Structure formats: C-alpha cells, structure tokens
Amino acid sequence: MRPLYMLIAATLCAASPSLHAQAYVIPQASPGLMPNVAAGKKLFDKHCATCHGTDLKGNDKGEQKGPPLLHKVYEPSHHGDAAFQLAAKNGVRAHHWPYGDMAPVPQVTPDDVAHITAYVRMEQRKIGIR
C-alpha cells in the first residue's frame, strides 16, 4: 500500500509546479569589491531617489511612490543586503507599504547595488538603525 501512496504523491508533485519551492539566485557583486558610500549616494540619487526620496524618507507624491528606507522595517536583520540585490533584479511585490509593487531596475548592476546598499546602511546607522 505504501508504494501506491508514494506514487500518488510523486504524481501530484510533478503535475503541480506551483507546489515546488521557488529558488532565487541572489545577484553577487564582483569578488573583492569594496562598496563605496560616495558612489552609492550618486547611484541612489540617479536610480532610486525618485521613489525612495533624496533623503531616503520615501516619496508619497505623484506617480513615483516608494517607501522610506530609513525605517526599522529595512534594518539589516529584517531586510538583509541580499534583499536589495533581489529587489533591483526582480522587483518587489508590495508587502509592507501601500505604494504598489516595485518594478525591477535592470540598469543597475550587482556592483551598483552593493554601493547603493552601503550608502543606505550608512544613513541608517546615522539614525540608530543597526
């Protein structure tokens, strides 16, 4: 009887791809890259500030809206550095804020995101987010 249950379970799993766990490949910065806060600020201003605010406090006006990155919800223990890499590559489904989904940002490289993340983390530390 047990082989029959195993056959049924295997058939259901094979027939239903949505039951399989989704695996994300986390983009990686170049080996040996030393993230640079100043470069990160320039990149943030160019690619992120429209939605997340030039002061990282978010934007709630116009069509380009985004959450504040100077908020406890983005502390490293809740949204680690890999979350920034995944967000830039894949976009993000809205889950903490009412601003809607974030589209992917294909024009930034994993190295760019590492610099941006260094800048965001530095600004977070200045206000006590660790």
FENFEN-V750699 format. One record per residue. N is the residue number from 0. PSI is psi as a letter, one per 30 degrees, with the letter a starting at -180 (NA if undefined). OMEGA is omega in whole degrees, -180 to 180 (NA if undefined). Layout:
n->N psi->PSI omega->OMEGA
n->N psi->PSI omega->OMEGA
//
This chain:
n->0 psi->e omega->-179
n->1 psi->e omega->178
n->2 psi->e omega->179
n->3 psi->e omega->178
n->4 psi->e omega->179
n->5 psi->e omega->179
n->6 psi->e omega->179
n->7 psi->e omega->180
n->8 psi->e omega->180
n->9 psi->e omega->179
n->10 psi->e omega->180
n->11 psi->e omega->180
n->12 psi->e omega->-179
n->13 psi->e omega->-177
n->14 psi->f omega->-176
n->15 psi->i omega->-179
n->16 psi->f omega->-179
n->17 psi->f omega->178
n->18 psi->f omega->-180
n->19 psi->k omega->178
n->20 psi->k omega->178
n->21 psi->k omega->179
n->22 psi->k omega->178
n->23 psi->k omega->173
n->24 psi->j omega->-178
n->25 psi->k omega->177
n->26 psi->k omega->-178
n->27 psi->k omega->173
n->28 psi->l omega->180
n->29 psi->k omega->178
n->30 psi->k omega->178
n->31 psi->f omega->179
n->32 psi->k omega->174
n->33 psi->j omega->-178
n->34 psi->k omega->-175
n->35 psi->j omega->-177
n->36 psi->e omega->-179
n->37 psi->e omega->176
n->38 psi->e omega->179
n->39 psi->e omega->178
n->40 psi->e omega->179
n->41 psi->e omega->180
n->42 psi->e omega->177
n->43 psi->e omega->-180
n->44 psi->e omega->-177
n->45 psi->e omega->-170
n->46 psi->f omega->-170
n->47 psi->f omega->-171
n->48 psi->f omega->-179
n->49 psi->e omega->-179
n->50 psi->e omega->-174
n->51 psi->f omega->177
n->52 psi->k omega->179
n->53 psi->f omega->179
n->54 psi->g omega->-179
n->55 psi->g omega->-179
n->56 psi->g omega->176
n->57 psi->l omega->-180
n->58 psi->k omega->-179
n->59 psi->g omega->-177
n->60 psi->k omega->175
n->61 psi->a omega->-177
n->62 psi->e omega->-178
n->63 psi->j omega->-179
n->64 psi->k omega->178
n->65 psi->l omega->-176
n->66 psi->l omega->176
n->67 psi->k omega->175
n->68 psi->f omega->174
n->69 psi->i omega->-179
n->70 psi->k omega->-177
n->71 psi->e omega->-179
n->72 psi->f omega->179
n->73 psi->g omega->177
n->74 psi->l omega->-175
n->75 psi->f omega->-179
n->76 psi->f omega->179
n->77 psi->e omega->175
n->78 psi->j omega->-180
n->79 psi->l omega->-178
n->80 psi->e omega->179
n->81 psi->f omega->179
n->82 psi->e omega->178
n->83 psi->e omega->178
n->84 psi->e omega->-180
n->85 psi->e omega->180
n->86 psi->e omega->-180
n->87 psi->e omega->-177
n->88 psi->e omega->-171
n->89 psi->f omega->-170
n->90 psi->l omega->-178
n->91 psi->k omega->173
n->92 psi->k omega->-179
n->93 psi->k omega->179
n->94 psi->f omega->178
n->95 psi->f omega->-170
n->96 psi->l omega->-179
n->97 psi->g omega->-175
n->98 psi->f omega->-177
n->99 psi->l omega->-177
n->100 psi->k omega->173
n->101 psi->k omega->177
n->102 psi->l omega->173
n->103 psi->l omega->178
n->104 psi->i omega->-172
n->105 psi->f omega->-178
n->106 psi->f omega->177
n->107 psi->k omega->179
n->108 psi->l omega->174
n->109 psi->e omega->176
n->110 psi->e omega->177
n->111 psi->e omega->-178
n->112 psi->e omega->177
n->113 psi->e omega->177
n->114 psi->e omega->179
n->115 psi->e omega->-180
n->116 psi->e omega->177
n->117 psi->e omega->178
n->118 psi->e omega->-179
n->119 psi->e omega->-179
n->120 psi->e omega->178
n->121 psi->e omega->179
n->122 psi->e omega->177
n->123 psi->e omega->179
n->124 psi->e omega->-180
n->125 psi->f omega->-180
n->126 psi->g omega->173
n->127 psi->g omega->176
n->128 psi->j omega->-177
n->129 psi->NA omega->NA
//
